[in-house]
Amino acid sequence: MTGMALPRLGMGTAAIGNLYRPVSDDAARQTVMAALAAGIRYFDTAPHYGFGLAERRLGDALAEADPRGSAIISTKVGRLLVPSDATGARHGFVDADPFEPVFDYSADAIRRSHEASLRRLRRDRIDILLAHDLGRMTHGDDHPAHLRTFLDSGYGAMRALREAGAVDSIGIGVNEVAICQELLDRVDLDVILLAGRHTLLDRRSAATLFETCAKRGVSVIIGGPYNSGILAQDGIGGATGLHYDYRPPGPETLARAIRIETICARFGVSLPAAALQFPLRSPQVAAVIPGMVGPDQVAASIARLATPIPDALWAALDEEETVIVP
């Protein structure tokens, strides 16, 4: 990764962009303040999160608590925000800002998105810039066209921003492994933010990718260590409103999660603590970035990261093959 070491624990900001449920401005502010007070210095965000809301809230809080700009920020490009009259829950976000996200990976759109993020974040520069949600999982039959636009146009704009010193590192922020491999064969990246694909519920898909990243000096950030929430609490067998990969979990997924929780309990370790620490077992993973809302969740994340986990627990989880094979 170009010129930067990341802390092991960062904060994802989709939740303060009202993912799944509304969060007040004050609650968002308190969350960022608590994270900074706890020593969390890395924040990942995106225009997509609340259609500008998460960036705006993060920027307001950091302007107050981090005026010298010591915090590390990653944000994303690949969508432009177009004014909209739409209301209600949209793309998983509730009571978001009045914009509609439109995919655009062209050079002009990359530059415009970067400039708009700077305004919302109230910063002069962004540390890490990531192309957001490339891949067939997101785009289906439109994937080849979006990929071609990125390779022929948008990627060059990202490199130019890095060469001009506007950002330190460039990469991608995605939810699937295939696009990571596809891009690593064609362009140079500093970092990959991979969400939900190296977790207690899906640990096989990234193994080959990590080998490639190690050979090419590409750092990996793991987002979604709780797989959209299913691994974020104990007692999931009786829980309601669970999410896996942004959707209600299927019966097989739920059963596997319950098996993982049972194994963790045998060793006196909470499921969320094991889920948060699991990605950091890989030497290629530089940081893990769970979402947080409120000082209580910040404190819980710090405690989970500090929880001692015996090697015997990892061995037991490996033996039980509690993974979803992609």
C-alpha positions as CSV (number, residue, x, y, z in Angstrom):
1,M,0.0,0.0,0.0
2,T,1.3,3.4,-0.9
3,G,2.9,5.3,2.0
4,M,0.4,4.5,4.7
5,A,0.0,2.1,7.6
6,L,-3.5,1.6,8.8
7,P,-4.7,0.8,12.4
8,R,-6.1,-2.6,12.9
9,L,-9.5,-1.3,13.8
10,G,-11.4,1.3,11.8
11,M,-15.0,2.5,11.6
12,G,-17.4,1.9,8.8
13,T,-20.0,4.6,8.4
14,A,-22.8,3.1,6.4
15,A,-24.8,2.8,9.6
16,I,-24.6,6.6,10.3
17,G,-25.9,7.0,6.8
18,N,-29.1,5.4,8.0
19,L,-28.5,1.9,6.7
20,Y,-31.7,-0.1,7.7
21,R,-32.8,2.4,10.3
22,P,-32.7,6.1,11.0
23,V,-30.0,7.6,13.1
24,S,-30.1,11.1,14.4
25,D,-27.4,13.7,13.6
26,D,-26.5,13.8,17.3
27,A,-26.2,10.0,17.5
28,A,-23.9,10.1,14.5
29,R,-21.8,12.8,16.0
30,Q,-21.5,11.0,19.3
31,T,-20.4,7.9,17.5
32,V,-17.6,9.6,15.7
33,M,-16.6,11.5,18.8
34,A,-16.5,8.3,20.8
35,A,-14.5,6.5,18.1
36,L,-11.9,9.3,18.2
37,A,-11.7,9.3,22.0
38,A,-11.2,5.5,21.9
39,G,-8.2,5.9,19.6
40,I,-10.0,4.9,16.3
41,R,-8.3,7.0,13.6
42,Y,-9.5,5.4,10.4
43,F,-13.0,6.0,8.9
44,D,-14.4,4.5,5.8
45,T,-17.3,6.1,4.0
46,A,-18.9,6.6,0.6
47,P,-21.3,8.9,-1.3
48,H,-23.7,5.9,-1.5
49,Y,-24.1,5.7,2.3
50,G,-27.3,7.7,2.8
51,F,-26.6,9.4,-0.5
52,G,-24.2,11.9,1.0
53,L,-25.5,11.7,4.5
54,A,-22.7,9.6,6.0
55,E,-20.0,11.7,4.4
56,R,-21.7,14.9,5.6
57,R,-22.1,13.7,9.2
58,L,-18.5,12.3,9.3
59,G,-17.2,15.6,8.0
60,D,-19.1,17.7,10.5
61,A,-17.9,15.6,13.4
62,L,-14.3,15.5,12.3
63,A,-14.3,19.3,11.6
64,E,-15.1,19.7,15.3
65,A,-13.0,17.0,16.9
66,D,-10.1,16.6,14.4
67,P,-9.5,20.0,12.9
68,R,-5.9,19.2,12.0
69,G,-7.1,16.3,9.8
70,S,-5.1,13.6,11.5
71,A,-7.8,11.0,10.9
72,I,-7.4,8.6,8.0
73,I,-10.4,8.7,5.6
74,S,-11.3,6.4,2.7
75,T,-14.2,7.2,0.4
76,K,-15.4,5.9,-2.9
77,V,-16.2,6.8,-6.5
78,G,-18.3,5.2,-9.1
79,R,-21.6,6.7,-8.3
80,L,-22.8,10.3,-8.9
81,L,-25.6,11.7,-6.7
82,V,-28.4,13.2,-8.7
83,P,-31.1,15.4,-6.9
84,S,-34.3,13.4,-6.3
85,D,-37.7,13.9,-4.8
86,A,-37.9,10.2,-3.7
87,T,-38.5,9.5,0.0
88,G,-38.7,6.6,2.3
89,A,-36.4,3.6,2.4
90,R,-34.2,3.4,-0.8
91,H,-31.4,1.0,-1.5
92,G,-31.4,0.0,2.2
93,F,-31.1,3.5,3.5
94,V,-33.9,5.2,5.5
95,D,-34.6,8.9,5.6
96,A,-31.5,9.5,3.4
97,D,-30.5,12.8,1.8
98,P,-32.5,13.8,-1.3
99,F,-30.4,12.3,-4.0
100,E,-30.4,9.2,-6.2
101,P,-27.1,7.3,-6.8
102,V,-26.3,6.8,-10.5
103,F,-23.4,4.5,-11.5
104,D,-20.7,6.2,-13.5
105,Y,-17.1,5.0,-13.7
106,S,-15.9,7.6,-16.3
107,A,-12.9,9.9,-15.6
108,D,-15.2,12.9,-15.4
109,A,-17.5,11.3,-12.9
110,I,-14.5,10.1,-10.8
111,R,-13.3,13.7,-10.6
112,R,-16.7,15.1,-9.9
113,S,-17.4,12.5,-7.2
114,H,-14.1,13.1,-5.5
115,E,-14.6,16.9,-5.4
116,A,-18.2,16.5,-4.0
117,S,-16.8,14.2,-1.3
118,L,-14.2,16.7,-0.3
119,R,-17.0,19.3,0.2
120,R,-19.2,17.0,2.2
121,L,-16.3,15.8,4.3
122,R,-15.0,19.3,4.8
123,R,-11.4,18.2,4.0
124,D,-8.7,19.3,1.6
125,R,-7.8,15.8,0.7
126,I,-8.8,12.2,1.1
127,D,-6.3,9.5,2.0
128,I,-7.7,6.5,0.2
129,L,-9.9,6.6,-2.9
130,L,-11.8,3.4,-3.9
131,A,-13.8,2.5,-6.9
132,H,-17.1,1.3,-5.5
133,D,-19.1,-1.8,-6.3
134,L,-17.6,-2.9,-9.6
135,G,-18.4,-6.5,-10.5
136,R,-21.0,-8.8,-11.8
137,M,-22.7,-9.3,-8.4
138,T,-23.8,-5.6,-8.5
139,H,-24.2,-5.0,-12.2
140,G,-25.2,-8.3,-13.7
141,D,-25.3,-8.0,-17.5
142,D,-24.1,-4.4,-17.3
143,H,-20.8,-5.5,-15.7
144,P,-18.7,-5.6,-18.9
145,A,-19.7,-2.1,-19.9
146,H,-19.0,-0.6,-16.5
147,L,-15.7,-2.4,-16.3
148,R,-14.7,-1.2,-19.7
149,T,-15.5,2.4,-18.7
150,F,-13.5,2.1,-15.6
151,L,-10.5,0.6,-17.3
152,D,-10.5,2.9,-20.3
153,S,-11.3,6.1,-18.3
154,G,-12.0,6.1,-14.6
155,Y,-8.9,4.2,-13.5
156,G,-6.7,6.7,-15.2
157,A,-8.4,9.6,-13.3
158,M,-7.8,7.8,-10.0
159,R,-4.1,7.3,-10.9
160,A,-3.8,11.0,-11.8
161,L,-5.3,12.0,-8.4
162,R,-2.7,9.9,-6.7
163,E,0.1,11.2,-8.8
164,A,-1.0,14.8,-8.0
165,G,-0.9,14.0,-4.3
166,A,-4.7,14.5,-3.9
167,V,-4.9,11.0,-2.5
168,D,-2.3,8.6,-1.0
169,S,-3.7,5.3,-2.2
170,I,-6.2,4.0,-4.8
171,G,-8.1,0.8,-5.0
172,I,-11.5,-0.8,-5.1
173,G,-14.2,-1.3,-2.5
174,V,-16.3,-4.4,-3.5
175,N,-18.4,-7.3,-2.2
176,E,-17.1,-10.0,-4.4
177,V,-13.7,-11.7,-5.0
178,A,-14.0,-12.3,-8.8
179,I,-13.7,-8.6,-9.7
180,C,-10.7,-8.3,-7.4
181,Q,-8.8,-11.0,-9.3
182,E,-10.0,-9.6,-12.7
183,L,-8.7,-6.1,-11.9
184,L,-5.4,-7.3,-10.3
185,D,-4.6,-9.0,-13.6
186,R,-5.1,-5.7,-15.5
187,V,-4.2,-2.7,-13.3
188,D,-2.1,-1.8,-10.3
189,L,-3.9,-1.2,-7.1
190,D,-2.7,-0.2,-3.7
191,V,-5.5,-1.5,-1.6
192,I,-8.6,-3.6,-1.8
193,L,-11.6,-3.1,0.6
194,L,-13.4,-6.4,0.6
195,A,-16.8,-6.5,2.4
196,G,-18.4,-9.7,3.7
197,R,-16.1,-12.1,1.8
198,H,-13.6,-13.0,4.5
199,T,-15.7,-13.8,7.6
200,L,-16.6,-16.7,9.9
201,L,-19.4,-17.5,7.4
202,D,-17.4,-17.1,4.2
203,R,-13.7,-17.8,4.7
204,R,-12.7,-19.7,1.6
205,S,-13.4,-17.2,-1.2
206,A,-10.6,-14.9,-0.4
207,A,-7.7,-17.4,0.1
208,T,-6.4,-17.2,-3.5
209,L,-6.9,-13.5,-3.6
210,F,-4.8,-13.0,-0.6
211,E,-1.9,-14.9,-2.2
212,T,-2.1,-12.6,-5.2
213,C,-2.2,-9.5,-3.0
214,A,0.8,-10.6,-1.0
215,K,2.8,-11.1,-4.2
216,R,1.9,-7.7,-5.6
217,G,2.1,-5.7,-2.3
218,V,-1.7,-4.9,-2.2
219,S,-3.1,-4.3,1.3
220,V,-6.5,-5.7,2.2
221,I,-9.2,-4.0,4.4
222,I,-12.0,-6.2,5.5
223,G,-15.5,-4.6,5.8
224,G,-18.6,-6.3,6.9
225,P,-17.0,-8.7,9.5
226,Y,-20.4,-9.4,10.9
227,N,-21.9,-10.1,7.4
228,S,-24.4,-7.3,7.6
229,G,-25.3,-8.0,11.2
230,I,-25.9,-11.7,11.6
231,L,-22.6,-12.2,13.5
232,A,-22.9,-9.0,15.5
233,Q,-24.7,-10.5,18.6
234,D,-25.1,-13.6,20.6
235,G,-28.4,-15.4,21.0
236,I,-29.1,-15.3,17.2
237,G,-31.3,-18.4,17.3
238,G,-34.0,-16.3,18.9
239,A,-33.2,-13.0,17.3
240,T,-35.4,-11.2,14.7
241,G,-34.5,-8.7,12.0
242,L,-31.2,-10.4,11.2
243,H,-29.3,-9.6,7.9
244,Y,-26.8,-11.5,5.9
245,D,-25.3,-9.8,2.9
246,Y,-27.9,-7.0,3.2
247,R,-30.8,-9.5,3.1
248,P,-32.6,-11.7,5.6
249,P,-30.6,-14.9,6.0
250,G,-31.7,-18.2,4.5
251,P,-32.2,-21.2,6.8
252,E,-28.8,-22.8,5.9
253,T,-27.0,-19.5,6.7
254,L,-28.8,-19.1,9.9
255,A,-28.0,-22.7,10.9
256,R,-24.3,-22.2,10.2
257,A,-24.3,-19.0,12.2
258,I,-25.9,-20.8,15.2
259,R,-23.3,-23.6,14.9
260,I,-20.5,-21.0,15.0
261,E,-22.0,-19.3,18.0
262,T,-22.3,-22.6,19.9
263,I,-18.7,-23.4,19.2
264,C,-17.6,-20.0,20.5
265,A,-19.7,-20.4,23.6
266,R,-17.8,-23.6,24.4
267,F,-14.7,-21.6,24.7
268,G,-16.3,-18.7,26.6
269,V,-15.9,-16.3,23.7
270,S,-18.7,-14.2,22.3
271,L,-19.6,-14.6,18.6
272,P,-19.1,-10.9,17.8
273,A,-15.5,-11.0,19.3
274,A,-14.6,-14.0,17.2
275,A,-16.2,-12.5,14.1
276,L,-14.3,-9.2,14.5
277,Q,-10.9,-10.8,15.1
278,F,-11.2,-13.5,12.5
279,P,-10.2,-11.4,9.5
280,L,-7.1,-10.2,11.3
281,R,-5.7,-13.7,11.4
282,S,-4.5,-13.2,7.9
283,P,-1.2,-11.3,7.6
284,Q,-2.5,-9.6,4.4
285,V,-5.4,-7.9,6.2
286,A,-4.3,-4.4,7.4
287,A,-7.6,-3.4,9.0
288,V,-11.1,-4.5,9.8
289,I,-13.9,-1.9,9.8
290,P,-17.2,-2.8,11.5
291,G,-20.1,-0.4,11.3
292,M,-20.9,1.4,14.6
293,V,-23.7,3.5,15.9
294,G,-23.4,5.1,19.4
295,P,-20.7,5.1,22.0
296,D,-21.9,1.7,23.3
297,Q,-21.1,0.0,20.0
298,V,-17.7,1.8,19.8
299,A,-16.9,0.5,23.3
300,A,-18.1,-2.9,22.4
301,S,-15.8,-3.0,19.3
302,I,-12.8,-2.0,21.4
303,A,-13.6,-4.7,23.9
304,R,-14.2,-7.4,21.2
305,L,-10.8,-6.6,19.6
306,A,-9.1,-7.0,23.0
307,T,-10.9,-10.3,23.9
308,P,-8.3,-13.2,24.2
309,I,-9.2,-15.9,21.8
310,P,-7.6,-19.3,22.3
311,D,-6.0,-21.1,19.4
312,A,-8.2,-24.1,20.2
313,L,-11.3,-22.1,19.3
314,W,-10.0,-21.3,15.8
315,A,-9.0,-24.9,15.4
316,A,-12.5,-26.0,16.4
317,L,-14.1,-23.6,14.0
318,D,-11.8,-24.9,11.2
319,E,-12.7,-28.5,12.0
320,E,-16.4,-27.8,11.9
321,E,-16.1,-26.3,8.4
322,T,-18.5,-23.6,9.4
323,V,-18.3,-21.8,6.1
324,I,-20.5,-21.0,3.2
325,V,-18.9,-22.3,0.1
326,P,-19.2,-19.6,-2.6
